[in-house]
């Protein structure tokens, strides 16, 4: 299900991307490059696909590797 995930947004290596840093449920930061259209830099969030699996909230980030991250449900917002 599409959701917004809170993140820190910075400029990417190229003009059509951002670097987004998300916090895992364990508190560790993960930074990936995403297309600018996948992020809301005004509100500090990135569009993700979210799933509940075995009591965990799992998201798929919109980076080129489709990174799978375990996040805190409180960091998600409706899309």
PDB file of N, CA, C and O in Angstrom:
ATOM      1  N   UNK A   1       0.844  -1.170   0.000  1.00  0.00           N
ATOM      2  CA  UNK A   1       0.000   0.000   0.000  1.00  0.00           C
ATOM      3  C   UNK A   1       0.895   1.242   0.000  1.00  0.00           C
ATOM      4  O   UNK A   1       1.844   1.311   0.782  1.00  0.00           O
ATOM      5  N   UNK A   2       0.610   2.226  -0.866  1.00  0.00           N
ATOM      6  CA  UNK A   2       1.429   3.445  -0.916  1.00  0.00           C
ATOM      7  C   UNK A   2       1.285   4.257   0.368  1.00  0.00           C
ATOM      8  O   UNK A   2       0.182   4.444   0.881  1.00  0.00           O
ATOM      9  N   UNK A   3       2.414   4.732   0.872  1.00  0.00           N
ATOM     10  CA  UNK A   3       2.463   5.566   2.072  1.00  0.00           C
ATOM     11  C   UNK A   3       3.569   6.602   1.898  1.00  0.00           C
ATOM     12  O   UNK A   3       4.383   6.516   0.978  1.00  0.00           O
ATOM     13  N   UNK A   4       3.583   7.569   2.787  1.00  0.00           N
ATOM     14  CA  UNK A   4       4.696   8.509   2.903  1.00  0.00           C
ATOM     15  C   UNK A   4       5.509   8.089   4.121  1.00  0.00           C
ATOM     16  O   UNK A   4       4.943   7.723   5.151  1.00  0.00           O
ATOM     17  N   UNK A   5       6.829   8.140   4.007  1.00  0.00           N
ATOM     18  CA  UNK A   5       7.732   7.808   5.101  1.00  0.00           C
ATOM     19  C   UNK A   5       8.553   9.044   5.441  1.00  0.00           C
ATOM     20  O   UNK A   5       9.164   9.650   4.560  1.00  0.00           O
ATOM     21  N   UNK A   6       8.569   9.416   6.715  1.00  0.00           N
ATOM     22  CA  UNK A   6       9.375  10.550   7.156  1.00  0.00           C
ATOM     23  C   UNK A   6      10.841  10.264   6.863  1.00  0.00           C
ATOM     24  O   UNK A   6      11.313   9.141   7.036  1.00  0.00           O
ATOM     25  N   UNK A   7      11.552  11.292   6.417  1.00  0.00           N
ATOM     26  CA  UNK A   7      12.963  11.125   6.099  1.00  0.00           C
ATOM     27  C   UNK A   7      13.661  12.482   6.100  1.00  0.00           C
ATOM     28  O   UNK A   7      13.018  13.528   6.194  1.00  0.00           O
ATOM     29  N   UNK A   8      14.968  12.444   5.995  1.00  0.00           N
ATOM     30  CA  UNK A   8      15.768  13.653   5.814  1.00  0.00           C
ATOM     31  C   UNK A   8      16.112  13.701   4.328  1.00  0.00           C
ATOM     32  O   UNK A   8      16.537  12.698   3.756  1.00  0.00           O
ATOM     33  N   UNK A   9      15.930  14.862   3.702  1.00  0.00           N
ATOM     34  CA  UNK A   9      16.151  14.987   2.258  1.00  0.00           C
ATOM     35  C   UNK A   9      17.281  15.976   1.980  1.00  0.00           C
ATOM     36  O   UNK A   9      17.304  17.087   2.511  1.00  0.00           O
ATOM     37  N   UNK A  10      18.215  15.543   1.135  1.00  0.00           N
ATOM     38  CA  UNK A  10      19.318  16.393   0.677  1.00  0.00           C
ATOM     39  C   UNK A  10      19.427  16.268  -0.838  1.00  0.00           C
ATOM     40  O   UNK A  10      18.833  15.375  -1.442  1.00  0.00           O
ATOM     41  N   UNK A  11      20.191  17.173  -1.443  1.00  0.00           N
ATOM     42  CA  UNK A  11      20.426  17.090  -2.878  1.00  0.00           C
ATOM     43  C   UNK A  11      21.137  15.784  -3.221  1.00  0.00           C
ATOM     44  O   UNK A  11      21.939  15.282  -2.433  1.00  0.00           O
ATOM     45  N   UNK A  12      20.843  15.240  -4.388  1.00  0.00           N
ATOM     46  CA  UNK A  12      21.488  14.019  -4.843  1.00  0.00           C
ATOM     47  C   UNK A  12      22.724  14.329  -5.667  1.00  0.00           C
ATOM     48  O   UNK A  12      23.148  15.481  -5.757  1.00  0.00           O
ATOM     49  N   UNK A  13      23.296  13.304  -6.264  1.00  0.00           N
ATOM     50  CA  UNK A  13      24.471  13.499  -7.109  1.00  0.00           C
ATOM     51  C   UNK A  13      24.094  14.170  -8.419  1.00  0.00           C
ATOM     52  O   UNK A  13      24.904  14.886  -9.008  1.00  0.00           O
ATOM     53  N   UNK A  14      22.861  13.944  -8.882  1.00  0.00           N
ATOM     54  CA  UNK A  14      22.400  14.499 -10.140  1.00  0.00           C
ATOM     55  C   UNK A  14      21.213  15.411  -9.884  1.00  0.00           C
ATOM     56  O   UNK A  14      20.598  15.341  -8.820  1.00  0.00           O
ATOM     57  N   UNK A  15      20.883  16.260 -10.836  1.00  0.00           N
ATOM     58  CA  UNK A  15      19.837  17.269 -10.649  1.00  0.00           C
ATOM     59  C   UNK A  15      18.427  16.681 -10.565  1.00  0.00           C
ATOM     60  O   UNK A  15      17.508  17.358 -10.104  1.00  0.00           O
ATOM     61  N   UNK A  16      18.245  15.446 -10.999  1.00  0.00           N
ATOM     62  CA  UNK A  16      16.908  14.847 -10.990  1.00  0.00           C
ATOM     63  C   UNK A  16      16.686  13.882  -9.830  1.00  0.00           C
ATOM     64  O   UNK A  16      15.760  13.072  -9.865  1.00  0.00           O
ATOM     65  N   UNK A  17      17.538  13.964  -8.795  1.00  0.00           N
ATOM     66  CA  UNK A  17      17.395  13.049  -7.668  1.00  0.00           C
ATOM     67  C   UNK A  17      17.693  13.745  -6.337  1.00  0.00           C
ATOM     68  O   UNK A  17      18.331  14.796  -6.281  1.00  0.00           O
ATOM     69  N   UNK A  18      17.207  13.115  -5.281  1.00  0.00           N
ATOM     70  CA  UNK A  18      17.512  13.511  -3.916  1.00  0.00           C
ATOM     71  C   UNK A  18      18.218  12.356  -3.219  1.00  0.00           C
ATOM     72  O   UNK A  18      18.092  11.199  -3.620  1.00  0.00           O
ATOM     73  N   UNK A  19      18.955  12.687  -2.179  1.00  0.00           N
ATOM     74  CA  UNK A  19      19.425  11.680  -1.237  1.00  0.00           C
ATOM     75  C   UNK A  19      18.451  11.708  -0.081  1.00  0.00           C
ATOM     76  O   UNK A  19      18.262  12.755   0.539  1.00  0.00           O
ATOM     77  N   UNK A  20      17.827  10.585   0.223  1.00  0.00           N
ATOM     78  CA  UNK A  20      16.937  10.516   1.377  1.00  0.00           C
ATOM     79  C   UNK A  20      17.565   9.593   2.418  1.00  0.00           C
ATOM     80  O   UNK A  20      18.115   8.540   2.097  1.00  0.00           O
ATOM     81  N   UNK A  21      17.466  10.020   3.658  1.00  0.00           N
ATOM     82  CA  UNK A  21      17.970   9.225   4.768  1.00  0.00           C
ATOM     83  C   UNK A  21      16.779   8.843   5.633  1.00  0.00           C
ATOM     84  O   UNK A  21      16.080   9.706   6.165  1.00  0.00           O
ATOM     85  N   UNK A  22      16.559   7.549   5.766  1.00  0.00           N
ATOM     86  CA  UNK A  22      15.444   7.049   6.578  1.00  0.00           C
ATOM     87  C   UNK A  22      16.011   6.339   7.801  1.00  0.00           C
ATOM     88  O   UNK A  22      17.150   5.871   7.800  1.00  0.00           O
ATOM     89  N   UNK A  23      15.200   6.273   8.827  1.00  0.00           N
ATOM     90  CA  UNK A  23      15.601   5.620  10.062  1.00  0.00           C
ATOM     91  C   UNK A  23      14.932   4.255  10.132  1.00  0.00           C
ATOM     92  O   UNK A  23      13.717   4.144   9.969  1.00  0.00           O
ATOM     93  N   UNK A  24      15.717   3.230  10.370  1.00  0.00           N
ATOM     94  CA  UNK A  24      15.160   1.889  10.524  1.00  0.00           C
ATOM     95  C   UNK A  24      14.488   1.777  11.893  1.00  0.00           C
ATOM     96  O   UNK A  24      14.664   2.641  12.752  1.00  0.00           O
ATOM     97  N   UNK A  25      13.732   0.727  12.083  1.00  0.00           N
ATOM     98  CA  UNK A  25      13.069   0.517  13.367  1.00  0.00           C
ATOM     99  C   UNK A  25      14.100   0.400  14.484  1.00  0.00           C
ATOM    100  O   UNK A  25      13.822   0.774  15.623  1.00  0.00           O
ATOM    101  N   UNK A  26      15.272  -0.109  14.174  1.00  0.00           N
ATOM    102  CA  UNK A  26      16.348  -0.217  15.158  1.00  0.00           C
ATOM    103  C   UNK A  26      17.087   1.088  15.400  1.00  0.00           C
ATOM    104  O   UNK A  26      17.952   1.157  16.273  1.00  0.00           O
ATOM    105  N   UNK A  27      16.753   2.137  14.628  1.00  0.00           N
ATOM    106  CA  UNK A  27      17.372   3.443  14.815  1.00  0.00           C
ATOM    107  C   UNK A  27      18.536   3.737  13.893  1.00  0.00           C
ATOM    108  O   UNK A  27      19.065   4.849  13.899  1.00  0.00           O
ATOM    109  N   UNK A  28      18.945   2.756  13.097  1.00  0.00           N
ATOM    110  CA  UNK A  28      20.066   2.964  12.183  1.00  0.00           C
ATOM    111  C   UNK A  28      19.615   3.738  10.945  1.00  0.00           C
ATOM    112  O   UNK A  28      18.550   3.447  10.400  1.00  0.00           O
ATOM    113  N   UNK A  29      20.403   4.720  10.488  1.00  0.00           N
ATOM    114  CA  UNK A  29      20.039   5.457   9.279  1.00  0.00           C
ATOM    115  C   UNK A  29      20.476   4.714   8.011  1.00  0.00           C
ATOM    116  O   UNK A  29      21.519   4.062   7.979  1.00  0.00           O
ATOM    117  N   UNK A  30      19.650   4.834   6.974  1.00  0.00           N
ATOM    118  CA  UNK A  30      19.977   4.291   5.649  1.00  0.00           C
ATOM    119  C   UNK A  30      19.755   5.418   4.646  1.00  0.00           C
ATOM    120  O   UNK A  30      18.695   6.043   4.638  1.00  0.00           O
ATOM    121  N   UNK A  31      20.749   5.680   3.803  1.00  0.00           N
ATOM    122  CA  UNK A  31      20.641   6.737   2.797  1.00  0.00           C
ATOM    123  C   UNK A  31      20.651   6.123   1.406  1.00  0.00           C
ATOM    124  O   UNK A  31      21.474   5.260   1.101  1.00  0.00           O
ATOM    125  N   UNK A  32      19.719   6.580   0.558  1.00  0.00           N
ATOM    126  CA  UNK A  32      19.622   6.110  -0.823  1.00  0.00           C
ATOM    127  C   UNK A  32      19.296   7.294  -1.727  1.00  0.00           C
ATOM    128  O   UNK A  32      18.825   8.331  -1.259  1.00  0.00           O
ATOM    129  N   UNK A  33      19.548   7.134  -3.012  1.00  0.00           N
ATOM    130  CA  UNK A  33      19.170   8.129  -4.011  1.00  0.00           C
ATOM    131  C   UNK A  33      17.797   7.767  -4.567  1.00  0.00           C
ATOM    132  O   UNK A  33      17.549   6.613  -4.915  1.00  0.00           O
ATOM    133  N   UNK A  34      16.906   8.752  -4.648  1.00  0.00           N
ATOM    134  CA  UNK A  34      15.572   8.521  -5.210  1.00  0.00           C
ATOM    135  C   UNK A  34      15.262   9.609  -6.232  1.00  0.00           C
ATOM    136  O   UNK A  34      15.804  10.711  -6.142  1.00  0.00           O
ATOM    137  N   UNK A  35      14.397   9.315  -7.203  1.00  0.00           N
ATOM    138  CA  UNK A  35      13.979  10.355  -8.148  1.00  0.00           C
ATOM    139  C   UNK A  35      13.259  11.482  -7.403  1.00  0.00           C
ATOM    140  O   UNK A  35      12.546  11.229  -6.432  1.00  0.00           O
ATOM    141  N   UNK A  36      13.442  12.708  -7.850  1.00  0.00           N
ATOM    142  CA  UNK A  36      12.817  13.851  -7.179  1.00  0.00           C
ATOM    143  C   UNK A  36      11.308  13.711  -7.076  1.00  0.00           C
ATOM    144  O   UNK A  36      10.720  14.140  -6.083  1.00  0.00           O
ATOM    145  N   UNK A  37      10.664  13.120  -8.082  1.00  0.00           N
ATOM    146  CA  UNK A  37       9.208  13.003  -8.053  1.00  0.00           C
ATOM    147  C   UNK A  37       8.721  12.020  -6.980  1.00  0.00           C
ATOM    148  O   UNK A  37       7.527  11.988  -6.684  1.00  0.00           O
ATOM    149  N   UNK A  38       9.614  11.223  -6.398  1.00  0.00           N
ATOM    150  CA  UNK A  38       9.228  10.275  -5.355  1.00  0.00           C
ATOM    151  C   UNK A  38       9.324  10.866  -3.951  1.00  0.00           C
ATOM    152  O   UNK A  38       8.973  10.208  -2.972  1.00  0.00           O
ATOM    153  N   UNK A  39       9.799  12.109  -3.854  1.00  0.00           N
ATOM    154  CA  UNK A  39       9.996  12.718  -2.539  1.00  0.00           C
ATOM    155  C   UNK A  39       9.264  14.045  -2.435  1.00  0.00           C
ATOM    156  O   UNK A  39       9.040  14.733  -3.431  1.00  0.00           O
ATOM    157  N   UNK A  40       8.898  14.387  -1.217  1.00  0.00           N
ATOM    158  CA  UNK A  40       8.261  15.666  -0.893  1.00  0.00           C
ATOM    159  C   UNK A  40       9.245  16.417  -0.002  1.00  0.00           C
ATOM    160  O   UNK A  40       9.223  16.273   1.220  1.00  0.00           O
ATOM    161  N   UNK A  41      10.106  17.219  -0.625  1.00  0.00           N
ATOM    162  CA  UNK A  41      11.157  17.886   0.138  1.00  0.00           C
ATOM    163  C   UNK A  41      10.612  18.964   1.069  1.00  0.00           C
ATOM    164  O   UNK A  41      11.269  19.306   2.052  1.00  0.00           O
ATOM    165  N   UNK A  42       9.442  19.504   0.788  1.00  0.00           N
ATOM    166  CA  UNK A  42       8.840  20.520   1.647  1.00  0.00           C
ATOM    167  C   UNK A  42       8.400  19.940   2.983  1.00  0.00           C
ATOM    168  O   UNK A  42       8.437  20.630   4.001  1.00  0.00           O
ATOM    169  N   UNK A  43       7.986  18.686   2.987  1.00  0.00           N
ATOM    170  CA  UNK A  43       7.483  18.044   4.205  1.00  0.00           C
ATOM    171  C   UNK A  43       8.398  16.939   4.740  1.00  0.00           C
ATOM    172  O   UNK A  43       8.057  16.277   5.720  1.00  0.00           O
ATOM    173  N   UNK A  44       9.559  16.735   4.101  1.00  0.00           N
ATOM    174  CA  UNK A  44      10.519  15.740   4.576  1.00  0.00           C
ATOM    175  C   UNK A  44       9.985  14.329   4.581  1.00  0.00           C
ATOM    176  O   UNK A  44       9.983  13.653   5.610  1.00  0.00           O
ATOM    177  N   UNK A  45       9.524  13.882   3.404  1.00  0.00           N
ATOM    178  CA  UNK A  45       8.983  12.526   3.314  1.00  0.00           C
ATOM    179  C   UNK A  45       9.200  11.970   1.915  1.00  0.00           C
ATOM    180  O   UNK A  45       9.373  12.713   0.949  1.00  0.00           O
ATOM    181  N   UNK A  46       9.188  10.640   1.833  1.00  0.00           N
ATOM    182  CA  UNK A  46       9.388   9.939   0.568  1.00  0.00           C
ATOM    183  C   UNK A  46       8.258   8.930   0.403  1.00  0.00           C
ATOM    184  O   UNK A  46       7.798   8.335   1.377  1.00  0.00           O
ATOM    185  N   UNK A  47       7.817   8.745  -0.832  1.00  0.00           N
ATOM    186  CA  UNK A  47       6.733   7.799  -1.125  1.00  0.00           C
ATOM    187  C   UNK A  47       7.304   6.381  -1.156  1.00  0.00           C
ATOM    188  O   UNK A  47       8.309   6.120  -1.817  1.00  0.00           O
ATOM    189  N   UNK A  48       6.647   5.469  -0.432  1.00  0.00           N
ATOM    190  CA  UNK A  48       7.106   4.081  -0.334  1.00  0.00           C
ATOM    191  C   UNK A  48       5.919   3.134  -0.493  1.00  0.00           C
ATOM    192  O   UNK A  48       4.762   3.555  -0.449  1.00  0.00           O
ATOM    193  N   UNK A  49       6.218   1.873  -0.676  1.00  0.00           N
ATOM    194  CA  UNK A  49       5.219   0.809  -0.592  1.00  0.00           C
ATOM    195  C   UNK A  49       5.403   0.181   0.788  1.00  0.00           C
ATOM    196  O   UNK A  49       6.512  -0.223   1.139  1.00  0.00           O
ATOM    197  N   UNK A  50       4.329   0.096   1.573  1.00  0.00           N
ATOM    198  CA  UNK A  50       4.425  -0.409   2.941  1.00  0.00           C
ATOM    199  C   UNK A  50       3.614  -1.690   3.106  1.00  0.00           C
ATOM    200  O   UNK A  50       2.550  -1.852   2.508  1.00  0.00           O
ATOM    201  N   UNK A  51       4.140  -2.597   3.930  1.00  0.00           N
ATOM    202  CA  UNK A  51       3.508  -3.888   4.190  1.00  0.00           C
ATOM    203  C   UNK A  51       3.685  -4.252   5.652  1.00  0.00           C
ATOM    204  O   UNK A  51       4.664  -3.860   6.286  1.00  0.00           O
ATOM    205  N   UNK A  52       2.740  -4.998   6.178  1.00  0.00           N
ATOM    206  CA  UNK A  52       2.867  -5.594   7.513  1.00  0.00           C
ATOM    207  C   UNK A  52       3.276  -7.042   7.291  1.00  0.00           C
ATOM    208  O   UNK A  52       2.634  -7.769   6.533  1.00  0.00           O
ATOM    209  N   UNK A  53       4.341  -7.453   7.952  1.00  0.00           N
ATOM    210  CA  UNK A  53       4.819  -8.823   7.799  1.00  0.00           C
ATOM    211  C   UNK A  53       5.371  -9.321   9.125  1.00  0.00           C
ATOM    212  O   UNK A  53       6.344  -8.768   9.638  1.00  0.00           O
ATOM    213  N   UNK A  54       4.762 -10.354   9.680  1.00  0.00           N
ATOM    214  CA  UNK A  54       5.182 -10.971  10.930  1.00  0.00           C
ATOM    215  C   UNK A  54       5.355  -9.931  12.042  1.00  0.00           C
ATOM    216  O   UNK A  54       6.333  -9.968  12.789  1.00  0.00           O
ATOM    217  N   UNK A  55       4.398  -9.007  12.142  1.00  0.00           N
ATOM    218  CA  UNK A  55       4.428  -7.999  13.186  1.00  0.00           C
ATOM    219  C   UNK A  55       5.370  -6.841  12.942  1.00  0.00           C
ATOM    220  O   UNK A  55       5.555  -6.001  13.823  1.00  0.00           O
ATOM    221  N   UNK A  56       5.971  -6.779  11.759  1.00  0.00           N
ATOM    222  CA  UNK A  56       6.899  -5.700  11.414  1.00  0.00           C
ATOM    223  C   UNK A  56       6.303  -4.849  10.304  1.00  0.00           C
ATOM    224  O   UNK A  56       5.501  -5.329   9.503  1.00  0.00           O
ATOM    225  N   UNK A  57       6.695  -3.598  10.264  1.00  0.00           N
ATOM    226  CA  UNK A  57       6.303  -2.711   9.172  1.00  0.00           C
ATOM    227  C   UNK A  57       7.480  -2.627   8.214  1.00  0.00           C
ATOM    228  O   UNK A  57       8.544  -2.114   8.564  1.00  0.00           O
ATOM    229  N   UNK A  58       7.282  -3.132   7.012  1.00  0.00           N
ATOM    230  CA  UNK A  58       8.322  -3.201   5.991  1.00  0.00           C
ATOM    231  C   UNK A  58       7.975  -2.219   4.874  1.00  0.00           C
ATOM    232  O   UNK A  58       6.826  -2.152   4.437  1.00  0.00           O
ATOM    233  N   UNK A  59       8.972  -1.455   4.413  1.00  0.00           N
ATOM    234  CA  UNK A  59       8.748  -0.564   3.276  1.00  0.00           C
ATOM    235  C   UNK A  59       9.737  -0.886   2.172  1.00  0.00           C
ATOM    236  O   UNK A  59      10.840  -1.376   2.415  1.00  0.00           O
ATOM    237  N   UNK A  60       9.306  -0.594   0.946  1.00  0.00           N
ATOM    238  CA  UNK A  60      10.183  -0.692  -0.212  1.00  0.00           C
ATOM    239  C   UNK A  60      10.449   0.734  -0.665  1.00  0.00           C
ATOM    240  O   UNK A  60       9.529   1.466  -1.032  1.00  0.00           O
ATOM    241  N   UNK A  61      11.724   1.120  -0.633  1.00  0.00           N
ATOM    242  CA  UNK A  61      12.118   2.470  -1.028  1.00  0.00           C
ATOM    243  C   UNK A  61      12.168   2.575  -2.551  1.00  0.00           C
ATOM    244  O   UNK A  61      12.425   1.580  -3.229  1.00  0.00           O
ATOM    245  N   UNK A  62      11.926   3.767  -3.096  1.00  0.00           N
ATOM    246  CA  UNK A  62      11.908   3.938  -4.549  1.00  0.00           C
ATOM    247  C   UNK A  62      13.295   4.192  -5.153  1.00  0.00           C
ATOM    248  O   UNK A  62      13.415   4.944  -6.121  1.00  0.00           O
ATOM    249  N   UNK A  63      14.333   3.579  -4.599  1.00  0.00           N
ATOM    250  CA  UNK A  63      15.674   3.725  -5.167  1.00  0.00           C
ATOM    251  C   UNK A  63      15.882   2.672  -6.251  1.00  0.00           C
ATOM    252  O   UNK A  63      15.011   1.832  -6.476  1.00  0.00           O
ATOM    253  N   UNK A  64      17.012   2.713  -6.912  1.00  0.00           N
ATOM    254  CA  UNK A  64      17.226   1.790  -8.037  1.00  0.00           C
ATOM    255  C   UNK A  64      17.301   0.330  -7.612  1.00  0.00           C
ATOM    256  O   UNK A  64      17.106  -0.560  -8.439  1.00  0.00           O
ATOM    257  N   UNK A  65      17.581   0.065  -6.328  1.00  0.00           N
ATOM    258  CA  UNK A  65      17.666  -1.312  -5.844  1.00  0.00           C
ATOM    259  C   UNK A  65      16.389  -1.778  -5.158  1.00  0.00           C
ATOM    260  O   UNK A  65      16.296  -2.928  -4.729  1.00  0.00           O
ATOM    261  N   UNK A  66      15.386  -0.873  -5.053  1.00  0.00           N
ATOM    262  CA  UNK A  66      14.148  -1.200  -4.362  1.00  0.00           C
ATOM    263  C   UNK A  66      14.454  -1.751  -2.961  1.00  0.00           C
ATOM    264  O   UNK A  66      13.994  -2.829  -2.587  1.00  0.00           O
ATOM    265  N   UNK A  67      15.236  -0.988  -2.207  1.00  0.00           N
ATOM    266  CA  UNK A  67      15.681  -1.403  -0.875  1.00  0.00           C
ATOM    267  C   UNK A  67      14.495  -1.680   0.045  1.00  0.00           C
ATOM    268  O   UNK A  67      13.519  -0.930   0.070  1.00  0.00           O
ATOM    269  N   UNK A  68      14.600  -2.771   0.799  1.00  0.00           N
ATOM    270  CA  UNK A  68      13.567  -3.178   1.746  1.00  0.00           C
ATOM    271  C   UNK A  68      14.066  -2.835   3.147  1.00  0.00           C
ATOM    272  O   UNK A  68      15.158  -3.236   3.549  1.00  0.00           O
ATOM    273  N   UNK A  69      13.233  -2.076   3.892  1.00  0.00           N
ATOM    274  CA  UNK A  69      13.647  -1.575   5.198  1.00  0.00           C
ATOM    275  C   UNK A  69      12.543  -1.816   6.222  1.00  0.00           C
ATOM    276  O   UNK A  69      11.361  -1.628   5.935  1.00  0.00           O
ATOM    277  N   UNK A  70      12.942  -2.229   7.407  1.00  0.00           N
ATOM    278  CA  UNK A  70      12.029  -2.389   8.549  1.00  0.00           C
ATOM    279  C   UNK A  70      11.981  -1.043   9.272  1.00  0.00           C
ATOM    280  O   UNK A  70      13.005  -0.574   9.769  1.00  0.00           O
ATOM    281  N   UNK A  71      10.807  -0.421   9.335  1.00  0.00           N
ATOM    282  CA  UNK A  71      10.671   0.924   9.918  1.00  0.00           C
ATOM    283  C   UNK A  71       9.630   0.922  11.031  1.00  0.00           C
ATOM    284  O   UNK A  71       8.875  -0.034  11.206  1.00  0.00           O
ATOM    285  N   UNK A  72       9.617   2.008  11.764  1.00  0.00           N
ATOM    286  CA  UNK A  72       8.612   2.197  12.801  1.00  0.00           C
ATOM    287  C   UNK A  72       7.334   2.692  12.155  1.00  0.00           C
ATOM    288  O   UNK A  72       7.373   3.576  11.300  1.00  0.00           O
ATOM    289  N   UNK A  73       6.205   2.132  12.553  1.00  0.00           N
ATOM    290  CA  UNK A  73       4.916   2.510  11.968  1.00  0.00           C
ATOM    291  C   UNK A  73       4.614   3.985  12.216  1.00  0.00           C
ATOM    292  O   UNK A  73       3.883   4.594  11.434  1.00  0.00           O
ATOM    293  N   UNK A  74       5.153   4.576  13.277  1.00  0.00           N
ATOM    294  CA  UNK A  74       4.884   5.980  13.568  1.00  0.00           C
ATOM    295  C   UNK A  74       5.559   6.923  12.564  1.00  0.00           C
ATOM    296  O   UNK A  74       5.226   8.108  12.529  1.00  0.00           O
ATOM    297  N   UNK A  75       6.496   6.431  11.750  1.00  0.00           N
ATOM    298  CA  UNK A  75       7.146   7.245  10.724  1.00  0.00           C
ATOM    299  C   UNK A  75       6.377   7.251   9.402  1.00  0.00           C
ATOM    300  O   UNK A  75       6.776   7.937   8.461  1.00  0.00           O
ATOM    301  N   UNK A  76       5.277   6.495   9.321  1.00  0.00           N
ATOM    302  CA  UNK A  76       4.475   6.425   8.095  1.00  0.00           C
ATOM    303  C   UNK A  76       3.292   7.370   8.166  1.00  0.00           C
ATOM    304  O   UNK A  76       2.730   7.612   9.234  1.00  0.00           O
ATOM    305  N   UNK A  77       2.921   7.901   7.001  1.00  0.00           N
ATOM    306  CA  UNK A  77       1.753   8.769   6.862  1.00  0.00           C
ATOM    307  C   UNK A  77       0.943   8.292   5.656  1.00  0.00           C
ATOM    308  O   UNK A  77       1.515   7.735   4.719  1.00  0.00           O
ATOM    309  N   UNK A  78      -0.373   8.500   5.660  1.00  0.00           N
ATOM    310  CA  UNK A  78      -1.186   8.103   4.511  1.00  0.00           C
ATOM    311  C   UNK A  78      -0.738   8.819   3.236  1.00  0.00           C
ATOM    312  O   UNK A  78      -0.301   9.969   3.280  1.00  0.00           O
ATOM    313  N   UNK A  79      -0.851   8.131   2.110  1.00  0.00           N
ATOM    314  CA  UNK A  79      -0.490   8.735   0.821  1.00  0.00           C
ATOM    315  C   UNK A  79      -1.683   9.461   0.240  1.00  0.00           C
ATOM    316  O   UNK A  79      -1.587  10.038  -0.844  1.00  0.00           O
TER     317      UNK A  79
END
